[in-house]
Amino acid sequence: MTTNAGDNDSLPNGTGDDYLTFLNAGSAGDYATKYGLEAYPFVQKLFQNPAYTSFWSEQGVDKWFKDKSLAVPTMLVVGQWDQEDSYGAPKVYQTLEPKDVNNDKLSLVTGPSRHSGVNYAVTELGPYKLPGATGLEFRTRYMKPFLDHYLKGGPDPKIASAVTYAMGINKWQDSRTWSAGAATPLYLQSDGALGWIKPPAGDAHDDYLSDPAKPIPFMPRPVHMREANAWRTWLINDQRFVSARPDMLEYATPPLTEDVHIMGAPQVDLFAATSGTDSDWVVKLIDVYPEEDTCSPETAGMQMGVAFEIFRGRYVKNFANPQALKPGKIEEYKFGLPNVNQVFLKGRRIRVQVQSTLFPLYGRNAQTYVPNIFFAKAGDYKKATQSIHRSAATPSAVILPVVK
């Protein structure tokens, strides 16, 4: 949009595997130079603001609304697997909700869809079939009555504060508040286990070697990010394509003896150390289907992506003022996963994956601290040993918003 008028075609970087295209280019800065992007105004803004400077913070829509009253009835709509912005709508809701004193002007809607999926029928999401046209049901049951009331004087549909689709039991649910679940830690334990009991005392940790020369892809290769169907469903992809790699860790519950229903944004509390001076931490929450399922053999054994997030280590103290990590020092990384309404059904497992790359969706961390990651050079990219700690003093966990 900042090129010459009419010059809005895709970047001519070839039709091969995007994984190799970005890997061979080097850093994001090297990629921009290779394809002549460094002169564009927005690319320059990116390069000038690699941290959370005022350039970014002053554009936060939630901050615009902070001191404003809620005068206009508002329905915020987002897909649970929005591959482009799962953060915006829930954050704006969090800002505006205290202003909705009569609980009648604000609703957050989270559906079983990708970005913009609510505009379609939504009978499936990737390999997962849904019972009916969930998008059409939302528009008929919630959106049209909302618009008819406020724009045409129709009857008040009394839309709930939160309208979310519960994956697993596959139905729309109305809630008075969001998040609706109670914070319940699910701890990383020995031998790749996940459990509700805090780990014992000691100095327990699990290690893996992260090599920037061999980053973990964010979707199965070959990666074609401009292929619409691949891009739209990457968040819900079957994660078995990752689990055999040695440069990540997996933790899972035994088969569940009862349903576990979560409503809200799971929180990560990760105690980790690196042998480098910077690192990325990727945490994935996954719904694992039973290996044997004669009723639905097409989904047997699948590891459905529920919620993913990445955290760059240099920002552990402050997003605006990054600093190098001290090799070997355990830091506590706290960050949220996207908002979900998910029912992990009896007989399934809950799985957590931890890794340090999600490429090429996110540029590789050099694992050596450099002032501006956009301009990291080949010699900056180094292997690092990553340690995930799980003891009573360092109880790494994913904190689930469990509905009792």
ABEGO torsion letter per residue (X at the ends): XABBBGBABBBBAEABBAAAAAAAAEBAAAAAAAAGAAABAAAAAAAABABBBAAAAAABAAAAAAABBBABBBBBBBBAABAABAAAAAAAAAAAAAABAAGAABBBBBBBBBBGAAABAGABBEABBBBEBAAAAAAAAAAAAAAAAAAAGBBBAGBBABBBBBBGAGBBBBBABOBABBBBBBBBBBGGBBBABBBBBEBBBBBBBBBAABBBBABBOBBBAABAAAAAAAAABBAAAAAABAABBBBBBBBBABBBBBBEBBBBBBBBBBABABBBBBBBBBBBBBABBAABAAABGBBBBABBBBBBAAAAABAABBBBBBBGBBBBBBBBBBBBBBBBBBGBBBBBBBBABBOAABBBBAGBBBABAAABBAAABBBBBBBBBBBAABBBBBBBBBBX
